[in-house]
Amino acid sequence: MPTLSIFNHIIRQNPETQAVLAGYNGIVLTIRAAGFTLHGRFNSEGLLEHSPHAACWCSATAYCGKC
């Protein structure tokens, strides 16, 4: 997904931030703004990868299917 590539490019510009984000491995991030929606899951490198699901508000670690 091209949008994730842009976010990952920005993350790679700051290795300290990338290292912090690596601690969120498996957590899904959803951004919704002005008709734009992005779902991404942080991987062990601190970068975003495609996630078919939106972030789940009742569980910080997994998609429950209810949210």
Secondary structure, DSSP 8 states (H G I E B T S, - for coil): -HHHHHHHHHHHT-HHHHHHHHTTTT-EEEEEETTEEEEEEE-TTS-EEE-SS---SS-SSS--S--
